[in-house]
Amino acid sequence: KRIFEYTRKGVMPVNTETKNAILITDKDAQYDERAKRLLGQKSILAHILVKTVDEFMGMNPKDVISYIEGEPFINTVPVEPGLTNTVVEKDGQRVVGFNSENQELHEGTIRFDIIFYVRMKDGLSQIIVNVEAQKDEPEKYEILNRAIFYVSRMISSQKEKDFSNSNYNDIKRVYSIWVCMNMPENSLEHIHLVKDSLVNSHAWKGKLDLINIVMIGLAEELPEHEEKYELHRLLGALLSQNLSVNEKLNIIGNEYDIPMEEDFREDVSVMCNLSQKIKENGIEIGKKEMIVKMHSKGYTIAQIADVAGMEEKKIEEIIKDSELLLV
C-alpha cells in the first residue's frame, strides 16, 4: 500500500521507510517525555540528591523528599536568555519566578528537562537543581560545554528573581545533573570550581561551591544492587529499554521501597510499550534499507526474498516505494 502526503503542489508519494522514521521520531519524543516525568518524581529526585548533593549524602531518601519545594518544572522552563524568568503581578506585588508558560509560546526553544528548588536543612537557604536525561553522549557537541552553559544560565537568571541589584551574596548554589545512558561503564563525577594559588595566596571572599555539574554515566548492563552502584541500578532500571514493566516495578518498588502511585505505574508501562515499538520499527527500517541496498547491487527479487525471509510481492513493494522517493 502506497502512502501519500499532500503538499502545495499536489499529492506526493512518501516512502514507507520515511514514514516509519517519522513514526520512530514521534515515539522517541513520547518516550523522552515519559522518562522526564518519571525522573521528575520527588521520590526519584530524592535518591539522586542523596548521592550528589553533599548536604543530603547519607540521608534516607524518604527524609529528603520534604526538602524539595513545590512541584518540579518538567520541560517547561526555557534555557534561553530572557525567557527563563517571568514577572507577574499578584495582589499588587511584583512576583518573579520561573517562566512556565504554555509550551506553544516560544516554540522551538530549548528547555530544562527538570528544574526545581531544594530547601537546605537549615530551613533558610536554597539551592536550584536541574536534571537532564541523555540517551547517550552526543556527537555533534561536547556535553560538558552544554552543561557549563546550563549552570551559567541558572546563575545569571537568578538576577531580579533570587537576588536584586548588586546583592551577589544572595546567589543560590546551582546543580546541573546529567544522566547519560548507554555509556561504556557506570560513572559518577562532580565538576566544580577550584582555586589555584599561582603567586602567594589570598583568602578571597566568596563561594567556590556556587557552580556544580554532576555527570552520571549509565552502562547498558544493569549493575548488581550494591552501595557503590545503588543510584546507577535505580536509574538504569527506570530508564531501561530492555526490562519489562514487572521487572522495572519490582526493582523500583521492592529494592528501593519507592511507593508505586497509579500514575507512576502508568508512565512505566507506557514507556515500556513505546520502547518496544521503537525497537520493532527500527528493525523494520533496517531490513528495508538492506533490501534496497541488495537491489541496487543487482540481487534478484527471489534472492532478496530468500535472505530477508519475506514474500517476493512484499520485496517488490518496498523497492517500488524507495524508487518513488527518488523521483
N, C-alpha and C positions, 0 to 999 in steps of 0.2 A: 504494500500500500504506500503510495507516494504521499508525502506531507507537503502542504503548500502554505506559504506566508504571503499576506497582502502587503504590497509596497505602493508607493505613489505612482509607480509606472505600471502597475498591474499585478498579476499573480506570478510568483516566482517559486519554483520548487526548492525545498530545503532538504539537504542531505540528512538521512536518518542519523548518521554519526554526529552531525552538528546539533541536531535536535536533542540527542541523548547527552551531549556535552553540556548543553544549556540546562537540561534537567538535573545533571550532576551538580552543576554550579548552584542551582537553586536548593538542592538537598544539602549541599555543603553549607550554604548560608543558614538554612534551618538548623542543621546540626550545631553550627557555631553558636547560634542564638541560645539553643538549649544548654550547651556547655557553659556559656556565660551565666545563665540563670542558675545552674547547679553550683558553679563556683561561687556565685553571689549569695548563696545560703549562709546565714550567720554561723551555723554550726560548722560549715566547711572553712569559712574565713577564720574562725577561732583557732582551728587546727593549724592554719597557715601562720597566724600571728604568734603562736607559742613556739614555733620553730624559726622565726625570722626576726622578731622584734625583741630586743634584749629585755625590756621591762616585763614581758609576759613569759619568757622562757622558763620552763619547769612547772608552769601552772597547769591545772586541769583545764582543757579547752572549754568545758561547760561553764567554768567560772569566768572565762574571758568574754563569752557571748554578751554579757550585760554591759561591757565597755564599748561595744560597737554601737554608735549613736544613730538613731533613726534607721531608715531602710537604705541599703547601698544603692547608688545610682548605677544602673546596668545599661551600657551602650546608649546613654542619653546625653552625657556632658561632653561638649566639643573640646578638642585639644587646641584648636587654632587660637592664636592671639585675638583678643577682643570678643571671643564667643564663649569662653569658659564660665564667665560670671554673668549674672543678670541682676538688675536693680528693679525692685518693686516698691510700691507704697502700701503700707499696712497700718491702719489706724493712725494715719497721719505721719507715720515714721518711715524713713528710708531704710529698706531692708535689702541687703546684698547677699546673694548666695550662689550656689552652683546653677548654671543655666541648664535646665532640664526641659526645655520646650519640646513641643511635638517634633518628632524626627523629620517630618516633611519640611520643616523650616531648615534652611541651610543644608539642603540635600547634597550629599556627596562629601560632606566634611568628615574628617577623622574624629572619632570619639574614643574616650577612655572606655575600655571594656567594663571595668568595675572601679568605682571610686567612692570612698566613704571616710567619715571622721571616726577616730577612736579616742575615747577619753582615757587619760592615764590614771594610774592607781591613786595619785594624789587628789583626784577629783577636780582639779583645776585645769591643767594643761591638756592639750590635744595634739594628735598627730593626724596627718592626712595620708591615707593608704590607697594606692592604685594597684589593681591586679590585672595582668594581661595574659591571655592564653594564646599560644602559638603552636601550630601543628608540627612545626619543625623550625630549625634555624634558617631564616630566609637567605636567599642567594643574591637578590638584587640590591640589598643594602646590609651593612653590618649592624647587628641587632643592638650592640651597646651604644652606638650612635643614637639610635632611636630612643633607647631607654634614658640617655642623658638629656635628650630633648624633652622627654616627658617629665622628668623630675624638675628640669628648669622651668617648664610651664607651670608645674604645681607650686613652685616657689613664687614666680612672678605674678601669677594670677591671684595670689593672696592680697596683693595691694588693693586697698579700699574694700576688701572683703574680710580679711582676717587681721590686717593692720592698716593704719592710715598714715598719710603724710610720710614722715621720716622715722616712724616708730619701728625701726628694723628689729628691735629686740623682741617684738611680738610675732616674728615669723615663726610659723609652726614647722616642726620637723616633718619631712615627707619620705615616704617609702614607695618605690615603684617595683613591684614584684612580678617577675616574668616566669610563666610556667611554659616551658618548651618541651613538646612531646617528640617522640621518635628520635631521641638522641642516642649516641653510641653507648653511653653509660649514665647512671644516675649521678647527679651532682647538685651541690647547693653552695652558692658563693655570694658573699656580701661585698659590694663595691662601694667605697665611701672616700671622703676626703681625709688626707693625712698631711702633716706639716713636716717639712724637711728644713732643718736649720743649716744654711749654707755658710753664713758668716756670723758667728756668735749665736745667741738665742735671746728672743724677747717673748714675754708672755702676752701675746696679743689677745685682747678681749674679744670674745665671740664664741660661737658654737660650731665646731667642726662636724658635728653629727646631724646637721640640718638636712643634708642630702644623702639618701641611701638607695642603692639599687641592689635588688636580690635576684639572682638568676637561679631558677630551679630547672634542672635538666631531668627529663623522664625517659628512661630507656624503654624500648619496645616491650621487653620481657618484664613482667611484674616481679618485683623482689619479694623475698620472704618477709614475714611480719617480724621485724626486729627494730630496736630503738633507732639505730642509725638510719634506716630507710623507712621509718614509720610514715612520714609525710609523703614520700615517694609512692609507697604502696597505696595509700588512700587516694591521692590524686591520679595515680596510674589506673586504678580500678574505676574511678569516677569517669575518666575521660577515654577509657579503652574502647576501641572499635572492634575488639575481638571477644570480650566477655559477654555472656548472656545477661539478661535482666536479673535473673535469680542470683547469678554469680556476683554481680555488682552489689545487689542489695544485701547479700549475705556478708560480703566483706565490709561494706559501709555500716550496716546496721549491727552485726554481731561482733566484728573485730574492733570497731571504733565506737560502738554504743551511741551511734547517732540516730536520733528519732526519725522515723520514716513517715513524714506527713504525706497526705494523699497527693498533693501537687508535686512533691519531691519524687515519689514513685512514678507519677505520670511522666515527668520530664526524663527520668532514667529510661523508661520504657520507650518513649517516642525517639529518644536519642539512639537507642539500640536499633530500632527499626530503620531509622534513617541511615545509620552506618552500614547496615546490611544492604540497603538499596543502593548506596553509593558504591559498595563493592561489586554488586551484581552488574550495575550499569558500566562500571569501569572495566570489568571482564568482557562485557558485550562490545564495548568500543574497541578494546584491544584486539578482539577477534576480528572485528570488521576491518580494522587497519591492516591486519595480517592478510586478509582475503584480498583487499585492494592491491597490496604490495605484490602478492603472488601473481595476481592477474597481470600487473604491469611487467612482470618478469617473464611472461609467456606461458605460465602454467594453464592447463585446460580447466574448464569448469568441473569436469569429473575428478581431476586430480585434487583441486582445491576442496571440493566437497568431501573427498575421502580424508584429507588431512584435518579439515575443520569438524568433521563428523556432522555435517548438515546436508539437507536436501539440495540438489542442484538448482531447483527453482529458486530457493532462498538465496543461494550464491549469486544467481543472475540478478535478482532484485537489488542486492547490496551493491553490485558492480554498476548497475544502471543508475542508482541513486548517487554514487560517487561521481559518475560521468556528468550527471545533470548539474552538479555543484560547480563543475569546471566550465560549463557553457557560458 
